[in-house]
Amino acid sequence: MKHSPAKKNPLRALRRLPWWCWLFLAVCIALPVSTLGGMLPVLAAVFGVGFCIQMAISSRLALWQKLLVCTLAVLTCWGLGWGCVWVMWVLM
């Protein structure tokens, strides 16, 4: 049974990402930076990065669907991240 080259080197899969996916990844990574850290914003950002990568390499969706799903995922991550910060600020 042959393995694909991406299975041997997971970083090789990153080379296949379209240019627009890198924009979504940058916005997700900016979340913990903008909230000055914290476990929940970091988890939301990790979820966003993983989800956007998975959607970008998916062959089941059209380009417009990928862009829409990634946009909604990033907005959800930012909402969760800043929502957690806001709740913590209100409780203190």
Chimera marker file (.cmm) of the C-alpha trace (Angstrom):
<marker_set name="trace">
<marker id="1" x="0.000" y="0.000" z="0.000" r="1" g="1" b="0" radius="0.5"/>
<marker id="2" x="1.513" y="3.285" z="-1.125" r="1" g="1" b="0" radius="0.5"/>
<marker id="3" x="1.266" y="6.422" z="0.947" r="1" g="1" b="0" radius="0.5"/>
<marker id="4" x="0.854" y="9.824" z="-0.574" r="1" g="1" b="0" radius="0.5"/>
<marker id="5" x="3.772" y="12.242" z="-0.170" r="1" g="1" b="0" radius="0.5"/>
<marker id="6" x="1.595" y="14.484" z="2.001" r="1" g="1" b="0" radius="0.5"/>
<marker id="7" x="1.269" y="11.672" z="4.559" r="1" g="1" b="0" radius="0.5"/>
<marker id="8" x="5.054" y="11.483" z="4.914" r="1" g="1" b="0" radius="0.5"/>
<marker id="9" x="5.484" y="15.246" z="5.105" r="1" g="1" b="0" radius="0.5"/>
<marker id="10" x="2.429" y="17.112" z="6.419" r="1" g="1" b="0" radius="0.5"/>
<marker id="11" x="3.974" y="20.480" z="5.554" r="1" g="1" b="0" radius="0.5"/>
<marker id="12" x="3.787" y="19.551" z="1.882" r="1" g="1" b="0" radius="0.5"/>
<marker id="13" x="-0.003" y="19.891" z="2.090" r="1" g="1" b="0" radius="0.5"/>
<marker id="14" x="0.453" y="23.560" z="3.018" r="1" g="1" b="0" radius="0.5"/>
<marker id="15" x="1.996" y="24.190" z="-0.383" r="1" g="1" b="0" radius="0.5"/>
<marker id="16" x="-1.306" y="23.219" z="-2.006" r="1" g="1" b="0" radius="0.5"/>
<marker id="17" x="-3.281" y="25.879" z="-0.152" r="1" g="1" b="0" radius="0.5"/>
<marker id="18" x="-4.720" y="28.607" z="-2.365" r="1" g="1" b="0" radius="0.5"/>
<marker id="19" x="-3.578" y="32.170" z="-1.792" r="1" g="1" b="0" radius="0.5"/>
<marker id="20" x="-6.920" y="33.259" z="-0.355" r="1" g="1" b="0" radius="0.5"/>
<marker id="21" x="-6.708" y="30.661" z="2.403" r="1" g="1" b="0" radius="0.5"/>
<marker id="22" x="-3.575" y="32.341" z="3.750" r="1" g="1" b="0" radius="0.5"/>
<marker id="23" x="-5.615" y="35.513" z="4.266" r="1" g="1" b="0" radius="0.5"/>
<marker id="24" x="-8.138" y="33.645" z="6.414" r="1" g="1" b="0" radius="0.5"/>
<marker id="25" x="-5.332" y="31.993" z="8.357" r="1" g="1" b="0" radius="0.5"/>
<marker id="26" x="-3.720" y="35.358" z="9.059" r="1" g="1" b="0" radius="0.5"/>
<marker id="27" x="-7.025" y="36.759" z="10.346" r="1" g="1" b="0" radius="0.5"/>
<marker id="28" x="-7.504" y="33.726" z="12.595" r="1" g="1" b="0" radius="0.5"/>
<marker id="29" x="-3.968" y="33.999" z="13.951" r="1" g="1" b="0" radius="0.5"/>
<marker id="30" x="-4.545" y="37.690" z="14.664" r="1" g="1" b="0" radius="0.5"/>
<marker id="31" x="-7.330" y="36.822" z="17.123" r="1" g="1" b="0" radius="0.5"/>
<marker id="32" x="-5.132" y="35.787" z="20.086" r="1" g="1" b="0" radius="0.5"/>
<marker id="33" x="-2.815" y="38.691" z="19.344" r="1" g="1" b="0" radius="0.5"/>
<marker id="34" x="-5.681" y="41.195" z="19.434" r="1" g="1" b="0" radius="0.5"/>
<marker id="35" x="-7.103" y="39.752" z="22.674" r="1" g="1" b="0" radius="0.5"/>
<marker id="36" x="-3.640" y="39.647" z="24.281" r="1" g="1" b="0" radius="0.5"/>
<marker id="37" x="-3.749" y="35.882" z="24.651" r="1" g="1" b="0" radius="0.5"/>
<marker id="38" x="-5.954" y="33.662" z="26.731" r="1" g="1" b="0" radius="0.5"/>
<marker id="39" x="-6.892" y="30.028" z="26.376" r="1" g="1" b="0" radius="0.5"/>
<marker id="40" x="-10.327" y="30.483" z="24.770" r="1" g="1" b="0" radius="0.5"/>
<marker id="41" x="-9.266" y="32.955" z="22.050" r="1" g="1" b="0" radius="0.5"/>
<marker id="42" x="-6.305" y="30.701" z="21.232" r="1" g="1" b="0" radius="0.5"/>
<marker id="43" x="-8.596" y="27.671" z="20.976" r="1" g="1" b="0" radius="0.5"/>
<marker id="44" x="-10.991" y="29.612" z="18.764" r="1" g="1" b="0" radius="0.5"/>
<marker id="45" x="-8.084" y="30.621" z="16.512" r="1" g="1" b="0" radius="0.5"/>
<marker id="46" x="-6.778" y="27.044" z="16.297" r="1" g="1" b="0" radius="0.5"/>
<marker id="47" x="-10.282" y="25.863" z="15.371" r="1" g="1" b="0" radius="0.5"/>
<marker id="48" x="-10.506" y="28.569" z="12.703" r="1" g="1" b="0" radius="0.5"/>
<marker id="49" x="-7.126" y="27.728" z="11.204" r="1" g="1" b="0" radius="0.5"/>
<marker id="50" x="-7.851" y="24.009" z="11.071" r="1" g="1" b="0" radius="0.5"/>
<marker id="51" x="-11.326" y="24.481" z="9.656" r="1" g="1" b="0" radius="0.5"/>
<marker id="52" x="-10.192" y="26.926" z="6.960" r="1" g="1" b="0" radius="0.5"/>
<marker id="53" x="-7.381" y="24.607" z="5.880" r="1" g="1" b="0" radius="0.5"/>
<marker id="54" x="-9.803" y="21.685" z="5.701" r="1" g="1" b="0" radius="0.5"/>
<marker id="55" x="-12.288" y="23.676" z="3.628" r="1" g="1" b="0" radius="0.5"/>
<marker id="56" x="-9.600" y="25.062" z="1.306" r="1" g="1" b="0" radius="0.5"/>
<marker id="57" x="-8.320" y="21.622" z="0.328" r="1" g="1" b="0" radius="0.5"/>
<marker id="58" x="-11.789" y="20.076" z="0.093" r="1" g="1" b="0" radius="0.5"/>
<marker id="59" x="-12.762" y="19.023" z="-3.402" r="1" g="1" b="0" radius="0.5"/>
<marker id="60" x="-16.481" y="18.790" z="-2.616" r="1" g="1" b="0" radius="0.5"/>
<marker id="61" x="-17.191" y="22.521" z="-2.527" r="1" g="1" b="0" radius="0.5"/>
<marker id="62" x="-17.118" y="25.205" z="-5.192" r="1" g="1" b="0" radius="0.5"/>
<marker id="63" x="-14.865" y="28.215" z="-4.695" r="1" g="1" b="0" radius="0.5"/>
<marker id="64" x="-17.673" y="30.546" z="-3.647" r="1" g="1" b="0" radius="0.5"/>
<marker id="65" x="-18.850" y="27.999" z="-1.072" r="1" g="1" b="0" radius="0.5"/>
<marker id="66" x="-15.341" y="27.663" z="0.342" r="1" g="1" b="0" radius="0.5"/>
<marker id="67" x="-15.017" y="31.436" z="0.644" r="1" g="1" b="0" radius="0.5"/>
<marker id="68" x="-18.417" y="31.726" z="2.320" r="1" g="1" b="0" radius="0.5"/>
<marker id="69" x="-17.755" y="28.914" z="4.798" r="1" g="1" b="0" radius="0.5"/>
<marker id="70" x="-14.292" y="30.251" z="5.682" r="1" g="1" b="0" radius="0.5"/>
<marker id="71" x="-15.694" y="33.756" z="6.159" r="1" g="1" b="0" radius="0.5"/>
<marker id="72" x="-18.402" y="32.445" z="8.483" r="1" g="1" b="0" radius="0.5"/>
<marker id="73" x="-15.854" y="30.347" z="10.393" r="1" g="1" b="0" radius="0.5"/>
<marker id="74" x="-13.553" y="33.337" z="10.906" r="1" g="1" b="0" radius="0.5"/>
<marker id="75" x="-16.442" y="35.550" z="12.034" r="1" g="1" b="0" radius="0.5"/>
<marker id="76" x="-17.565" y="32.828" z="14.449" r="1" g="1" b="0" radius="0.5"/>
<marker id="77" x="-14.062" y="32.473" z="15.867" r="1" g="1" b="0" radius="0.5"/>
<marker id="78" x="-13.735" y="36.217" z="16.361" r="1" g="1" b="0" radius="0.5"/>
<marker id="79" x="-17.166" y="36.359" z="17.958" r="1" g="1" b="0" radius="0.5"/>
<marker id="80" x="-16.316" y="33.542" z="20.353" r="1" g="1" b="0" radius="0.5"/>
<marker id="81" x="-12.878" y="34.927" z="21.142" r="1" g="1" b="0" radius="0.5"/>
<marker id="82" x="-13.989" y="38.484" z="21.862" r="1" g="1" b="0" radius="0.5"/>
<marker id="83" x="-17.204" y="37.251" z="23.474" r="1" g="1" b="0" radius="0.5"/>
<marker id="84" x="-15.162" y="35.319" z="26.024" r="1" g="1" b="0" radius="0.5"/>
<marker id="85" x="-12.981" y="38.366" z="26.675" r="1" g="1" b="0" radius="0.5"/>
<marker id="86" x="-16.059" y="40.544" z="27.133" r="1" g="1" b="0" radius="0.5"/>
<marker id="87" x="-17.695" y="38.075" z="29.537" r="1" g="1" b="0" radius="0.5"/>
<marker id="88" x="-14.514" y="37.875" z="31.613" r="1" g="1" b="0" radius="0.5"/>
<marker id="89" x="-14.294" y="41.668" z="31.673" r="1" g="1" b="0" radius="0.5"/>
<marker id="90" x="-17.915" y="41.992" z="32.829" r="1" g="1" b="0" radius="0.5"/>
<marker id="91" x="-17.483" y="39.366" z="35.550" r="1" g="1" b="0" radius="0.5"/>
<marker id="92" x="-14.415" y="41.039" z="37.008" r="1" g="1" b="0" radius="0.5"/>
<link id1="1" id2="2" r="1" g="1" b="0" radius="0.2"/>
<link id1="2" id2="3" r="1" g="1" b="0" radius="0.2"/>
<link id1="3" id2="4" r="1" g="1" b="0" radius="0.2"/>
<link id1="4" id2="5" r="1" g="1" b="0" radius="0.2"/>
<link id1="5" id2="6" r="1" g="1" b="0" radius="0.2"/>
<link id1="6" id2="7" r="1" g="1" b="0" radius="0.2"/>
<link id1="7" id2="8" r="1" g="1" b="0" radius="0.2"/>
<link id1="8" id2="9" r="1" g="1" b="0" radius="0.2"/>
<link id1="9" id2="10" r="1" g="1" b="0" radius="0.2"/>
<link id1="10" id2="11" r="1" g="1" b="0" radius="0.2"/>
<link id1="11" id2="12" r="1" g="1" b="0" radius="0.2"/>
<link id1="12" id2="13" r="1" g="1" b="0" radius="0.2"/>
<link id1="13" id2="14" r="1" g="1" b="0" radius="0.2"/>
<link id1="14" id2="15" r="1" g="1" b="0" radius="0.2"/>
<link id1="15" id2="16" r="1" g="1" b="0" radius="0.2"/>
<link id1="16" id2="17" r="1" g="1" b="0" radius="0.2"/>
<link id1="17" id2="18" r="1" g="1" b="0" radius="0.2"/>
<link id1="18" id2="19" r="1" g="1" b="0" radius="0.2"/>
<link id1="19" id2="20" r="1" g="1" b="0" radius="0.2"/>
<link id1="20" id2="21" r="1" g="1" b="0" radius="0.2"/>
<link id1="21" id2="22" r="1" g="1" b="0" radius="0.2"/>
<link id1="22" id2="23" r="1" g="1" b="0" radius="0.2"/>
<link id1="23" id2="24" r="1" g="1" b="0" radius="0.2"/>
<link id1="24" id2="25" r="1" g="1" b="0" radius="0.2"/>
<link id1="25" id2="26" r="1" g="1" b="0" radius="0.2"/>
<link id1="26" id2="27" r="1" g="1" b="0" radius="0.2"/>
<link id1="27" id2="28" r="1" g="1" b="0" radius="0.2"/>
<link id1="28" id2="29" r="1" g="1" b="0" radius="0.2"/>
<link id1="29" id2="30" r="1" g="1" b="0" radius="0.2"/>
<link id1="30" id2="31" r="1" g="1" b="0" radius="0.2"/>
<link id1="31" id2="32" r="1" g="1" b="0" radius="0.2"/>
<link id1="32" id2="33" r="1" g="1" b="0" radius="0.2"/>
<link id1="33" id2="34" r="1" g="1" b="0" radius="0.2"/>
<link id1="34" id2="35" r="1" g="1" b="0" radius="0.2"/>
<link id1="35" id2="36" r="1" g="1" b="0" radius="0.2"/>
<link id1="36" id2="37" r="1" g="1" b="0" radius="0.2"/>
<link id1="37" id2="38" r="1" g="1" b="0" radius="0.2"/>
<link id1="38" id2="39" r="1" g="1" b="0" radius="0.2"/>
<link id1="39" id2="40" r="1" g="1" b="0" radius="0.2"/>
<link id1="40" id2="41" r="1" g="1" b="0" radius="0.2"/>
<link id1="41" id2="42" r="1" g="1" b="0" radius="0.2"/>
<link id1="42" id2="43" r="1" g="1" b="0" radius="0.2"/>
<link id1="43" id2="44" r="1" g="1" b="0" radius="0.2"/>
<link id1="44" id2="45" r="1" g="1" b="0" radius="0.2"/>
<link id1="45" id2="46" r="1" g="1" b="0" radius="0.2"/>
<link id1="46" id2="47" r="1" g="1" b="0" radius="0.2"/>
<link id1="47" id2="48" r="1" g="1" b="0" radius="0.2"/>
<link id1="48" id2="49" r="1" g="1" b="0" radius="0.2"/>
<link id1="49" id2="50" r="1" g="1" b="0" radius="0.2"/>
<link id1="50" id2="51" r="1" g="1" b="0" radius="0.2"/>
<link id1="51" id2="52" r="1" g="1" b="0" radius="0.2"/>
<link id1="52" id2="53" r="1" g="1" b="0" radius="0.2"/>
<link id1="53" id2="54" r="1" g="1" b="0" radius="0.2"/>
<link id1="54" id2="55" r="1" g="1" b="0" radius="0.2"/>
<link id1="55" id2="56" r="1" g="1" b="0" radius="0.2"/>
<link id1="56" id2="57" r="1" g="1" b="0" radius="0.2"/>
<link id1="57" id2="58" r="1" g="1" b="0" radius="0.2"/>
<link id1="58" id2="59" r="1" g="1" b="0" radius="0.2"/>
<link id1="59" id2="60" r="1" g="1" b="0" radius="0.2"/>
<link id1="60" id2="61" r="1" g="1" b="0" radius="0.2"/>
<link id1="61" id2="62" r="1" g="1" b="0" radius="0.2"/>
<link id1="62" id2="63" r="1" g="1" b="0" radius="0.2"/>
<link id1="63" id2="64" r="1" g="1" b="0" radius="0.2"/>
<link id1="64" id2="65" r="1" g="1" b="0" radius="0.2"/>
<link id1="65" id2="66" r="1" g="1" b="0" radius="0.2"/>
<link id1="66" id2="67" r="1" g="1" b="0" radius="0.2"/>
<link id1="67" id2="68" r="1" g="1" b="0" radius="0.2"/>
<link id1="68" id2="69" r="1" g="1" b="0" radius="0.2"/>
<link id1="69" id2="70" r="1" g="1" b="0" radius="0.2"/>
<link id1="70" id2="71" r="1" g="1" b="0" radius="0.2"/>
<link id1="71" id2="72" r="1" g="1" b="0" radius="0.2"/>
<link id1="72" id2="73" r="1" g="1" b="0" radius="0.2"/>
<link id1="73" id2="74" r="1" g="1" b="0" radius="0.2"/>
<link id1="74" id2="75" r="1" g="1" b="0" radius="0.2"/>
<link id1="75" id2="76" r="1" g="1" b="0" radius="0.2"/>
<link id1="76" id2="77" r="1" g="1" b="0" radius="0.2"/>
<link id1="77" id2="78" r="1" g="1" b="0" radius="0.2"/>
<link id1="78" id2="79" r="1" g="1" b="0" radius="0.2"/>
<link id1="79" id2="80" r="1" g="1" b="0" radius="0.2"/>
<link id1="80" id2="81" r="1" g="1" b="0" radius="0.2"/>
<link id1="81" id2="82" r="1" g="1" b="0" radius="0.2"/>
<link id1="82" id2="83" r="1" g="1" b="0" radius="0.2"/>
<link id1="83" id2="84" r="1" g="1" b="0" radius="0.2"/>
<link id1="84" id2="85" r="1" g="1" b="0" radius="0.2"/>
<link id1="85" id2="86" r="1" g="1" b="0" radius="0.2"/>
<link id1="86" id2="87" r="1" g="1" b="0" radius="0.2"/>
<link id1="87" id2="88" r="1" g="1" b="0" radius="0.2"/>
<link id1="88" id2="89" r="1" g="1" b="0" radius="0.2"/>
<link id1="89" id2="90" r="1" g="1" b="0" radius="0.2"/>
<link id1="90" id2="91" r="1" g="1" b="0" radius="0.2"/>
<link id1="91" id2="92" r="1" g="1" b="0" radius="0.2"/>
</marker_set>
